[in-house]
Amino acid sequence: MLTSTGLLAAYSEDNQRGIIMALTFEHIHLISADADAAAQWYVDKLGAEIVRKSEVRGASQINVNLGGATLLVRSQRAGEAPQSTNTMQHFEDYSSHNEWGVDHFGLVYDGDLRAYAEDLKAKGVTFLVEPYDFLPGAVISYVAAPDNVSIEIVQGQG
């Protein structure tokens, strides 16, 4: 339900008191080996915009607007030892990172995804999964972003 303030009100079916919990999506937080280069990748390849650069708890943090969503791209903090996760693996009729947790995040492209894929390839974007018909009328693909992040791109219905 969209409230008058634009918040998505999530109702819990088992909530007997009728309390409304209003949530909106805030950000995706990415830890990067090179925050500046990663943030610039989203700008150069996907048309994102760098909104702010700051230092938070001793690490560079860059706020990137990507299609209305915020990516927080930050560098390693003192004491952290980030590990790379599994790369995208291909199975019989799907692909995944084959591990628990976040597998990818998804974007919608409002246009011909196959033509857009050619534009992205010309910019040097690596496709983990080429555009294909996932379901009737649903074309999807996966691209590789910095720091082993996978992005699903779905063709919009508009």
OpenMM code with the backbone's topology and positions (N, CA, C; nanometers):
from openmm import Vec3, app, unit

residues = "MET LEU THR SER THR GLY LEU LEU ALA ALA TYR SER GLU ASP ASN GLN ARG GLY ILE ILE MET ALA LEU THR PHE GLU HIS ILE HIS LEU ILE SER ALA ASP ALA ASP ALA ALA ALA GLN TRP TYR VAL ASP LYS LEU GLY ALA GLU ILE VAL ARG LYS SER GLU VAL ARG GLY ALA SER GLN ILE ASN VAL ASN LEU GLY GLY ALA THR LEU LEU VAL ARG SER GLN ARG ALA GLY GLU ALA PRO GLN SER THR ASN THR MET GLN HIS PHE GLU ASP TYR SER SER HIS ASN GLU TRP GLY VAL ASP HIS PHE GLY LEU VAL TYR ASP GLY ASP LEU ARG ALA TYR ALA GLU ASP LEU LYS ALA LYS GLY VAL THR PHE LEU VAL GLU PRO TYR ASP PHE LEU PRO GLY ALA VAL ILE SER TYR VAL ALA ALA PRO ASP ASN VAL SER ILE GLU ILE VAL GLN GLY GLN GLY".split()
positions = [
    Vec3(0.0849, -0.1181, 0.0000),
    Vec3(0.0000, 0.0000, 0.0000),
    Vec3(0.0885, 0.1232, 0.0000),
    Vec3(0.0639, 0.2174, -0.0888),
    Vec3(0.1400, 0.3418, -0.0949),
    Vec3(0.0681, 0.4459, -0.0111),
    Vec3(0.1347, 0.4968, 0.0912),
    Vec3(0.0724, 0.5962, 0.1787),
    Vec3(0.0866, 0.7349, 0.1189),
    Vec3(0.0195, 0.8326, 0.1793),
    Vec3(0.0227, 0.9693, 0.1267),
    Vec3(0.1616, 1.0303, 0.1331),
    Vec3(0.2494, 0.9765, 0.2178),
    Vec3(0.3859, 1.0280, 0.2259),
    Vec3(0.4792, 0.9569, 0.1305),
    Vec3(0.4265, 0.8634, 0.0528),
    Vec3(0.5094, 0.7920, -0.0431),
    Vec3(0.5798, 0.6722, 0.0157),
    Vec3(0.5491, 0.6374, 0.1392),
    Vec3(0.6130, 0.5222, 0.2010),
    Vec3(0.5338, 0.3968, 0.1698),
    Vec3(0.6027, 0.2891, 0.1529),
    Vec3(0.5380, 0.1609, 0.1330),
    Vec3(0.5040, 0.1050, 0.2698),
    Vec3(0.3772, 0.0860, 0.2958),
    Vec3(0.3353, 0.0339, 0.4257),
    Vec3(0.3271, -0.1177, 0.4165),
    Vec3(0.4058, -0.1843, 0.4971),
    Vec3(0.4086, -0.3302, 0.4977),
    Vec3(0.3244, -0.3796, 0.6144),
    Vec3(0.2243, -0.4586, 0.5853),
    Vec3(0.1369, -0.5109, 0.6891),
    Vec3(0.1769, -0.6546, 0.7206),
    Vec3(0.1906, -0.6849, 0.8461),
    Vec3(0.2203, -0.8200, 0.8891),
    Vec3(0.0883, -0.8941, 0.9074),
    Vec3(0.0716, -1.0088, 0.8390),
    Vec3(-0.0527, -1.0844, 0.8470),
    Vec3(-0.0807, -1.1329, 0.9887),
    Vec3(0.0239, -1.1613, 1.0640),
    Vec3(0.0031, -1.2150, 1.1980),
    Vec3(0.0026, -1.1060, 1.3038),
    Vec3(0.0021, -0.9813, 1.2628),
    Vec3(0.0033, -0.8714, 1.3586),
    Vec3(-0.1399, -0.8414, 1.4016),
    Vec3(-0.1774, -0.8839, 1.5211),
    Vec3(-0.3134, -0.8675, 1.5708),
    Vec3(-0.3435, -0.7241, 1.6133),
    Vec3(-0.2422, -0.6415, 1.6355),
    Vec3(-0.2638, -0.5055, 1.6834),
    Vec3(-0.2834, -0.4065, 1.5700),
    Vec3(-0.2621, -0.4469, 1.4469),
    Vec3(-0.2839, -0.3576, 1.3341),
    Vec3(-0.1798, -0.2480, 1.3201),
    Vec3(-0.0614, -0.2700, 1.3736),
    Vec3(0.0448, -0.1704, 1.3634),
    Vec3(0.1001, -0.1716, 1.2214),
    Vec3(0.1178, -0.0534, 1.1655),
    Vec3(0.1738, -0.0396, 1.0310),
    Vec3(0.3236, -0.0146, 1.0431),
    Vec3(0.4014, -0.0898, 0.9671),
    Vec3(0.5453, -0.0671, 0.9614),
    Vec3(0.5747, -0.0079, 0.8240),
    Vec3(0.6177, 0.1160, 0.8202),
    Vec3(0.6439, 0.1844, 0.6933),
    Vec3(0.7919, 0.1743, 0.6606),
    Vec3(0.8231, 0.1120, 0.5478),
    Vec3(0.9612, 0.0937, 0.5043),
    Vec3(0.9786, 0.1437, 0.3625),
    Vec3(1.0935, 0.2006, 0.3351),
    Vec3(1.1344, 0.2299, 0.1984),
    Vec3(1.2772, 0.1799, 0.1829),
    Vec3(1.3155, 0.1520, 0.0607),
    Vec3(1.4508, 0.1053, 0.0341),
    Vec3(1.5478, 0.2209, 0.0519),
    Vec3(1.6592, 0.1986, 0.1236),
    Vec3(1.7529, 0.3074, 0.1512),
    Vec3(1.8828, 0.2938, 0.0726),
    Vec3(1.9530, 0.1809, 0.0833),
    Vec3(2.0800, 0.1686, 0.0111),
    Vec3(2.1272, 0.0239, 0.0031),
    Vec3(2.2239, 0.0038, -0.0835),
    Vec3(2.3036, -0.1191, -0.0899),
    Vec3(2.4447, -0.0765, -0.0541),
    Vec3(2.5073, -0.1466, 0.0394),
    Vec3(2.6408, -0.1102, 0.0875),
    Vec3(2.7423, -0.2091, 0.0295),
    Vec3(2.8352, -0.1584, -0.0494),
    Vec3(2.9368, -0.2411, -0.1137),
    Vec3(3.0736, -0.2074, -0.0562),
    Vec3(3.1500, -0.3086, -0.0202),
    Vec3(3.2881, -0.2890, 0.0245),
    Vec3(3.3770, -0.3161, -0.0959),
    Vec3(3.4663, -0.2233, -0.1238),
    Vec3(3.5448, -0.2307, -0.2463),
    Vec3(3.6946, -0.2220, -0.2196),
    Vec3(3.7703, -0.2952, -0.2981),
    Vec3(3.9165, -0.2862, -0.2920),
    Vec3(3.9636, -0.1487, -0.3398),
    Vec3(3.8870, -0.0857, -0.4283),
    Vec3(3.9175, 0.0483, -0.4793),
    Vec3(3.7854, 0.1227, -0.4964),
    Vec3(3.7415, 0.1904, -0.3906),
    Vec3(3.6099, 0.2549, -0.3901),
    Vec3(3.5956, 0.3573, -0.5022),
    Vec3(3.6994, 0.4368, -0.5269),
    Vec3(3.6910, 0.5379, -0.6331),
    Vec3(3.6710, 0.4733, -0.7693),
    Vec3(3.7485, 0.3702, -0.7987),
    Vec3(3.7370, 0.3025, -0.9282),
    Vec3(3.6019, 0.2322, -0.9410),
    Vec3(3.5557, 0.1698, -0.8336),
    Vec3(3.4269, 0.1003, -0.8383),
    Vec3(3.3130, 0.1995, -0.8613),
    Vec3(3.3120, 0.3091, -0.7869),
    Vec3(3.2074, 0.4104, -0.8041),
    Vec3(3.2097, 0.4654, -0.9467),
    Vec3(3.3283, 0.4887, -0.9995),
    Vec3(3.3402, 0.5409, -1.1353),
    Vec3(3.2900, 0.4403, -1.2377),
    Vec3(3.3057, 0.3107, -1.2108),
    Vec3(3.2537, 0.2065, -1.3003),
    Vec3(3.1031, 0.2224, -1.3158),
    Vec3(3.0327, 0.2404, -1.2041),
    Vec3(2.8872, 0.2565, -1.2099),
    Vec3(2.8487, 0.3822, -1.2883),
    Vec3(2.9283, 0.4872, -1.2775),
    Vec3(2.9045, 0.6105, -1.3535),
    Vec3(2.9291, 0.5856, -1.5021),
    Vec3(3.0466, 0.5327, -1.5351),
    Vec3(3.0863, 0.5160, -1.6751),
    Vec3(3.0050, 0.4105, -1.7487),
    Vec3(2.9757, 0.3009, -1.6827),
    Vec3(2.9101, 0.1888, -1.7507),
    Vec3(2.7579, 0.1950, -1.7451),
    Vec3(2.7025, 0.2391, -1.6307),
    Vec3(2.5575, 0.2323, -1.6132),
    Vec3(2.4896, 0.3682, -1.6015),
    Vec3(2.5667, 0.4766, -1.6135),
    Vec3(2.5074, 0.6095, -1.6103),
    Vec3(2.4688, 0.6586, -1.4720),
    Vec3(2.5281, 0.6023, -1.3686),
    Vec3(2.5007, 0.6457, -1.2311),
    Vec3(2.5617, 0.7832, -1.2073),
    Vec3(2.5346, 0.8388, -1.0900),
    Vec3(2.5869, 0.9704, -1.0539),
    Vec3(2.6481, 0.9641, -0.9146),
    Vec3(2.7696, 1.0158, -0.9012),
    Vec3(2.8311, 1.0265, -0.7686),
    Vec3(2.7675, 1.1456, -0.6988),
    Vec3(2.7085, 1.1202, -0.5827),
    Vec3(2.6348, 1.2223, -0.5088),
    Vec3(2.7206, 1.2845, -0.3999),
    Vec3(2.8011, 1.2020, -0.3334),
    Vec3(2.8823, 1.2533, -0.2228),
    Vec3(3.0009, 1.1612, -0.2001),
    Vec3(3.1125, 1.2227, -0.1614),
    Vec3(3.2311, 1.1490, -0.1179),
    Vec3(3.2615, 1.1937, 0.0244),
    Vec3(3.2887, 1.0979, 0.1114),
    Vec3(3.3191, 1.1312, 0.2500),
    Vec3(3.4103, 1.0238, 0.3086),
    Vec3(3.4505, 1.0459, 0.4315),
    Vec3(3.5256, 0.9448, 0.5052),
    Vec3(3.4416, 0.9070, 0.6261),
    Vec3(3.4178, 0.7776, 0.6417),
    Vec3(3.3365, 0.7269, 0.7514),
    Vec3(3.4146, 0.6178, 0.8229),
    Vec3(3.4407, 0.6387, 0.9492),
    Vec3(3.5154, 0.5426, 1.0312),
    Vec3(3.6479, 0.5036, 0.9662),
    Vec3(3.7162, 0.6027, 0.9138),
    Vec3(3.8489, 0.5809, 0.8586),
    Vec3(3.8540, 0.5233, 0.7186),
    Vec3(3.7397, 0.5153, 0.6509),
    Vec3(3.7383, 0.4593, 0.5157),
    Vec3(3.6661, 0.5543, 0.4209),
    Vec3(3.7146, 0.5591, 0.2979),
    Vec3(3.6490, 0.6370, 0.1938),
    Vec3(3.5105, 0.5785, 0.1684),
    Vec3(3.4092, 0.6647, 0.1584),
    Vec3(3.2735, 0.6194, 0.1273),
    Vec3(3.2155, 0.7103, 0.0205),
    Vec3(3.1626, 0.6497, -0.0841),
    Vec3(3.1085, 0.7243, -0.1970),
    Vec3(2.9622, 0.6858, -0.2149),
    Vec3(2.8748, 0.7862, -0.2127),
    Vec3(2.7327, 0.7636, -0.2367),
    Vec3(2.7075, 0.7785, -0.3860),
    Vec3(2.6509, 0.6755, -0.4461),
    Vec3(2.6244, 0.6717, -0.5891),
    Vec3(2.4742, 0.6541, -0.6099),
    Vec3(2.4139, 0.7394, -0.6919),
    Vec3(2.2730, 0.7256, -0.7271),
    Vec3(2.2660, 0.6430, -0.8543),
    Vec3(2.2014, 0.5280, -0.8458),
    Vec3(2.1859, 0.4384, -0.9602),
    Vec3(2.0371, 0.4125, -0.9798),
    Vec3(1.9773, 0.4830, -1.0729),
    Vec3(1.8359, 0.4638, -1.1020),
    Vec3(1.7446, 0.4948, -0.9857),
    Vec3(1.7835, 0.5890, -0.9015),
    Vec3(1.7023, 0.6252, -0.7868),
    Vec3(1.7379, 0.5507, -0.6599),
    Vec3(1.8194, 0.4487, -0.6704),
    Vec3(1.8665, 0.3740, -0.5527),
    Vec3(2.0064, 0.4221, -0.5170),
    Vec3(2.0402, 0.4134, -0.3900),
    Vec3(2.1722, 0.4555, -0.3446),
    Vec3(2.2630, 0.3354, -0.3254),
    Vec3(2.3796, 0.3414, -0.3875),
    Vec3(2.4871, 0.2465, -0.3597),
    Vec3(2.5871, 0.3198, -0.2725),
    Vec3(2.6203, 0.2640, -0.1572),
    Vec3(2.7292, 0.3159, -0.0754),
    Vec3(2.8498, 0.2296, -0.1070),
    Vec3(2.9486, 0.2883, -0.1694),
    Vec3(3.0693, 0.2153, -0.2069),
    Vec3(3.1799, 0.2636, -0.1147),
    Vec3(3.2330, 0.1736, -0.0340),
    Vec3(3.3370, 0.2170, 0.0587),
    Vec3(3.4585, 0.1269, 0.0514),
    Vec3(3.5702, 0.1837, 0.0964),
    Vec3(3.6955, 0.1086, 0.0993),
    Vec3(3.7055, 0.0298, 0.2300),
    Vec3(3.8094, -0.0481, 0.2380),
    Vec3(3.8352, -0.1323, 0.3548),
    Vec3(3.8652, -0.0465, 0.4769),
    Vec3(3.8112, -0.0864, 0.5915),
    Vec3(3.8398, -0.0186, 0.7179),
    Vec3(3.9519, -0.0919, 0.7901),
    Vec3(4.0205, -0.0204, 0.8768),
    Vec3(4.1276, -0.0809, 0.9566),
    Vec3(4.0715, -0.2009, 1.0319),
    Vec3(4.1431, -0.3109, 1.0263),
    Vec3(4.1021, -0.4324, 1.0951),
    Vec3(4.0174, -0.5263, 1.0121),
    Vec3(3.9616, -0.4781, 0.9008),
    Vec3(3.8817, -0.5652, 0.8145),
    Vec3(3.9732, -0.6447, 0.7218),
    Vec3(3.9282, -0.7616, 0.6849),
    Vec3(3.9990, -0.8445, 0.5872),
    Vec3(3.8951, -0.9054, 0.4930),
    Vec3(3.8347, -0.8226, 0.4051),
    Vec3(3.7285, -0.8732, 0.3176),
    Vec3(3.7760, -0.9893, 0.2309),
    Vec3(3.6867, -1.0833, 0.2107),
    Vec3(3.7137, -1.1996, 0.1267),
    Vec3(3.6246, -1.1925, 0.0031),
    Vec3(3.6766, -1.2334, -0.1104),
    Vec3(3.5934, -1.2423, -0.2299),
    Vec3(3.5010, -1.3616, -0.2159),
    Vec3(3.3813, -1.3471, -0.2717),
    Vec3(3.2863, -1.4568, -0.2697),
    Vec3(3.3016, -1.5381, -0.3972),
    Vec3(3.2238, -1.6429, -0.4077),
    Vec3(3.2273, -1.7252, -0.5282),
    Vec3(3.1888, -1.6421, -0.6499),
    Vec3(3.2511, -1.6692, -0.7611),
    Vec3(3.2102, -1.6044, -0.8856),
    Vec3(3.0823, -1.6711, -0.9350),
    Vec3(3.0150, -1.6067, -1.0277),
    Vec3(2.8918, -1.6607, -1.0841),
    Vec3(2.9212, -1.7968, -1.1457),
    Vec3(2.8387, -1.8943, -1.1118),
    Vec3(2.8527, -2.0295, -1.1648),
    Vec3(2.7318, -2.0609, -1.2522),
    Vec3(2.7554, -2.1350, -1.3576),
    Vec3(2.6485, -2.1680, -1.4512),
    Vec3(2.6026, -2.3110, -1.4271),
    Vec3(2.4709, -2.3256, -1.4123),
    Vec3(2.4091, -2.4552, -1.3942),
    Vec3(2.3279, -2.4851, -1.5196),
    Vec3(2.2510, -2.5919, -1.5202),
    Vec3(2.1823, -2.6338, -1.6421),
    Vec3(2.0962, -2.5234, -1.7041),
    Vec3(2.0128, -2.4582, -1.6242),
    Vec3(1.9262, -2.3556, -1.6822),
    Vec3(1.9212, -2.2276, -1.5985),
    Vec3(2.0242, -2.2030, -1.5208),
    Vec3(2.0320, -2.0803, -1.4411),
    Vec3(2.1755, -2.0582, -1.3966),
    Vec3(2.2001, -1.9432, -1.3362),
    Vec3(2.3322, -1.9103, -1.2835),
    Vec3(2.3160, -1.8534, -1.1436),
    Vec3(2.4149, -1.8755, -1.0584),
    Vec3(2.4138, -1.8164, -0.9244),
    Vec3(2.5550, -1.8190, -0.8686),
    Vec3(2.5725, -1.7522, -0.7561),
    Vec3(2.7012, -1.7547, -0.6869),
    Vec3(2.7151, -1.8802, -0.6014),
    Vec3(2.6060, -1.9562, -0.5882),
    Vec3(2.6077, -2.0843, -0.5190),
    Vec3(2.6571, -2.0712, -0.3752),
    Vec3(2.6058, -1.9712, -0.3049),
    Vec3(2.6390, -1.9532, -0.1639),
    Vec3(2.5248, -1.8801, -0.0954),
    Vec3(2.5237, -1.8835, 0.0369),
    Vec3(2.4207, -1.8142, 0.1141),
    Vec3(2.4393, -1.6638, 0.1036),
    Vec3(2.3344, -1.5905, 0.1299),
    Vec3(2.3431, -1.4448, 0.1318),
    Vec3(2.2997, -1.3836, -0.0003),
    Vec3(2.3381, -1.2608, -0.0202),
    Vec3(2.2973, -1.1877, -0.1404),
    Vec3(2.3669, -1.2469, -0.2624),
    Vec3(2.2882, -1.2822, -0.3622),
    Vec3(2.3430, -1.3377, -0.4859),
    Vec3(2.3686, -1.2269, -0.5881),
    Vec3(2.2775, -1.1326, -0.5983),
    Vec3(2.2900, -1.0232, -0.6947),
    Vec3(2.1878, -0.9168, -0.6594),
    Vec3(2.1963, -0.8007, -0.7244),
    Vec3(2.0849, -0.7063, -0.7182),
    Vec3(2.0389, -0.6811, -0.8601),
    Vec3(1.9135, -0.6406, -0.8738),
    Vec3(1.8538, -0.6302, -1.0059),
    Vec3(1.8153, -0.4893, -1.0446),
    Vec3(1.8278, -0.4617, -1.1734),
    Vec3(1.7873, -0.3344, -1.2325),
    Vec3(1.6910, -0.3632, -1.3470),
    Vec3(1.6062, -0.2672, -1.3772),
    Vec3(1.5161, -0.2773, -1.4917),
    Vec3(1.5644, -0.1800, -1.5979),
    Vec3(1.5776, -0.2283, -1.7211),
    Vec3(1.6087, -0.1413, -1.8342),
    Vec3(1.4807, -0.1242, -1.9144),
    Vec3(1.4362, -0.0015, -1.9304),
    Vec3(1.3120, 0.0267, -2.0008),
    Vec3(1.3419, 0.0461, -2.1487),
    Vec3(1.3538, -0.0631, -2.2194),
    Vec3(1.3855, -0.0601, -2.3616),
    Vec3(1.4272, -0.1983, -2.4074),
    Vec3(1.4901, -0.2054, -2.5231),
    Vec3(1.5355, -0.3317, -2.5814),
    Vec3(1.6638, -0.3754, -2.5111),
    Vec3(1.6543, -0.4749, -2.4254),
    Vec3(1.7692, -0.5185, -2.3463),
    Vec3(1.8816, -0.5734, -2.4333),
    Vec3(1.8486, -0.6422, -2.5396),
    Vec3(1.9538, -0.6978, -2.6260),
    Vec3(2.0346, -0.5852, -2.6927),
    Vec3(1.9686, -0.4800, -2.7364),
    Vec3(2.0400, -0.3657, -2.7956),
    Vec3(2.1225, -0.2941, -2.6889),
    Vec3(2.0656, -0.2786, -2.5689),
    Vec3(2.1381, -0.2151, -2.4583),
    Vec3(2.2617, -0.2969, -2.4214),
    Vec3(2.2503, -0.4282, -2.4274),
    Vec3(2.3643, -0.5148, -2.3969),
    Vec3(2.4801, -0.4864, -2.4920),
    Vec3(2.4500, -0.4623, -2.6178),
    Vec3(2.5558, -0.4302, -2.7141),
    Vec3(2.6229, -0.2977, -2.6781),
    Vec3(2.5442, -0.2001, -2.6326),
    Vec3(2.6009, -0.0722, -2.5877),
    Vec3(2.6924, -0.0933, -2.4674),
    Vec3(2.6473, -0.1750, -2.3720),
    Vec3(2.7286, -0.2017, -2.2530),
    Vec3(2.8582, -0.2740, -2.2890),
    Vec3(2.8501, -0.3696, -2.3799),
    Vec3(2.9710, -0.4416, -2.4231),
    Vec3(3.0705, -0.3451, -2.4867),
    Vec3(3.0206, -0.2483, -2.5630),
    Vec3(3.1091, -0.1489, -2.6250),
    Vec3(3.1796, -0.0642, -2.5193),
    Vec3(3.1207, -0.0541, -2.4005),
    Vec3(3.1820, 0.0191, -2.2890),
    Vec3(3.2724, -0.0706, -2.2051),
    Vec3(3.2832, -0.1976, -2.2441),
    Vec3(3.3708, -0.2893, -2.1723),
    Vec3(3.3050, -0.3684, -2.0614),
    Vec3(3.1726, -0.3670, -2.0542),
    Vec3(3.1021, -0.4427, -1.9506),
    Vec3(3.1059, -0.5914, -1.9854),
    Vec3(3.1369, -0.6738, -1.8858),
    Vec3(3.1410, -0.8189, -1.9027),
    Vec3(3.0056, -0.8787, -1.8674),
    Vec3(2.9517, -0.9582, -1.9572),
    Vec3(2.8250, -1.0266, -1.9317),
    Vec3(2.8525, -1.1649, -1.8751),
    Vec3(2.7968, -1.1902, -1.7576),
    Vec3(2.8046, -1.3227, -1.6969),
    Vec3(2.7030, -1.4149, -1.7621),
    Vec3(2.5876, -1.3585, -1.7948),
    Vec3(2.4813, -1.4300, -1.8652),
    Vec3(2.4275, -1.3342, -1.9706),
    Vec3(2.4360, -1.3752, -2.0956),
    Vec3(2.3849, -1.2928, -2.2057),
    Vec3(2.2329, -1.2795, -2.1941),
    Vec3(2.1748, -1.1738, -2.2508),
    Vec3(2.0293, -1.1604, -2.2471),
    Vec3(1.9611, -1.2844, -2.3059),
    Vec3(1.8592, -1.3324, -2.2351),
    Vec3(1.7842, -1.4481, -2.2835),
    Vec3(1.6403, -1.4384, -2.2345),
    Vec3(1.5526, -1.5151, -2.2993),
    Vec3(1.4114, -1.5175, -2.2618),
    Vec3(1.3950, -1.6066, -2.1396),
    Vec3(1.3811, -1.5441, -2.0232),
    Vec3(1.3663, -1.6154, -1.8970),
    Vec3(1.2273, -1.6771, -1.8876),
    Vec3(1.1285, -1.5986, -1.9184),
    Vec3(0.9884, -1.6396, -1.9265),
    Vec3(0.9305, -1.5688, -2.0479),
    Vec3(0.8151, -1.6109, -2.0967),
    Vec3(0.7564, -1.5382, -2.2094),
    Vec3(0.7437, -1.3890, -2.1770),
    Vec3(0.8061, -1.3056, -2.2571),
    Vec3(0.8017, -1.1615, -2.2380),
    Vec3(0.8985, -1.1070, -2.1349),
    Vec3(0.9815, -1.1929, -2.0772),
    Vec3(1.0772, -1.1485, -1.9749),
    Vec3(1.2188, -1.1819, -2.0196),
    Vec3(1.2928, -1.0797, -2.0624),
    Vec3(1.4321, -1.0962, -2.1036),
    Vec3(1.5197, -1.0506, -1.9876),
    Vec3(1.6168, -1.1338, -1.9491),
    Vec3(1.7076, -1.0976, -1.8405),
    Vec3(1.8514, -1.1262, -1.8803),
    Vec3(1.9436, -1.0646, -1.8077),
    Vec3(2.0869, -1.0892, -1.8255),
    Vec3(2.1556, -1.0571, -1.6937),
    Vec3(2.2831, -1.0945, -1.6841),
    Vec3(2.3639, -1.0632, -1.5664),
    Vec3(2.4963, -1.0052, -1.6127),
    Vec3(2.5401, -0.8979, -1.5441),
    Vec3(2.6694, -0.8381, -1.5746),
    Vec3(2.7576, -0.8423, -1.4505),
    Vec3(2.8882, -0.8380, -1.4744),
    Vec3(2.9870, -0.8367, -1.3666),
    Vec3(3.0237, -0.6929, -1.3356),
    Vec3(3.0131, -0.6562, -1.2090),
    Vec3(3.0543, -0.5243, -1.1613),
    Vec3(3.1812, -0.5424, -1.0780),
    Vec3(3.2470, -0.4350, -1.0402),
    Vec3(3.3690, -0.4481, -0.9590),
    Vec3(3.3442, -0.5238, -0.8286),
    Vec3(3.4493, -0.5846, -0.7771),
    Vec3(3.4487, -0.6529, -0.6480),
    Vec3(3.3539, -0.7717, -0.6440),
    Vec3(3.3416, -0.8411, -0.7567),
    Vec3(3.2636, -0.9641, -0.7659),
    Vec3(3.1146, -0.9428, -0.7397),
    Vec3(3.0651, -0.8238, -0.7711),
    Vec3(2.9222, -0.7951, -0.7597),
    Vec3(2.8566, -0.8344, -0.8915),
    Vec3(2.7441, -0.9043, -0.8827),
    Vec3(2.6665, -0.9398, -1.0010),
    Vec3(2.5396, -0.8566, -1.0041),
    Vec3(2.5058, -0.8083, -1.1234),
    Vec3(2.3857, -0.7272, -1.1410),
    Vec3(2.2977, -0.7938, -1.2458),
    Vec3(2.1735, -0.8194, -1.2083),
    Vec3(2.0753, -0.8694, -1.3034),
    Vec3(2.0108, -0.7487, -1.3707),
    Vec3(1.9987, -0.7539, -1.5015),
    Vec3(1.9274, -0.6488, -1.5741),
    Vec3(1.8092, -0.7152, -1.6441),
    Vec3(1.6903, -0.6643, -1.6140),
    Vec3(1.5657, -0.7177, -1.6672),
    Vec3(1.5088, -0.6167, -1.7658),
    Vec3(1.4583, -0.6660, -1.8774),
    Vec3(1.3937, -0.5766, -1.9736),
    Vec3(1.2591, -0.5341, -1.9189),
    Vec3(1.2350, -0.4020, -1.9141),
    Vec3(1.1080, -0.3491, -1.8655),
    Vec3(0.9938, -0.3830, -1.9591),
    Vec3(0.8758, -0.3802, -1.9056),
    Vec3(0.7570, -0.4140, -1.9840),
    Vec3(0.6986, -0.2933, -2.0568),
    Vec3(0.7562, -0.1728, -2.0312),
    Vec3(0.7024, -0.0501, -2.0916),
    Vec3(0.7584, -0.0265, -2.2224),
] * unit.nanometer
topology = app.Topology()
chain = topology.addChain("A")
for resn in residues:
    res = topology.addResidue(resn, chain)
    for name in ("N", "CA", "C"):
        topology.addAtom(name, app.Element.getBySymbol(name[0]), res)
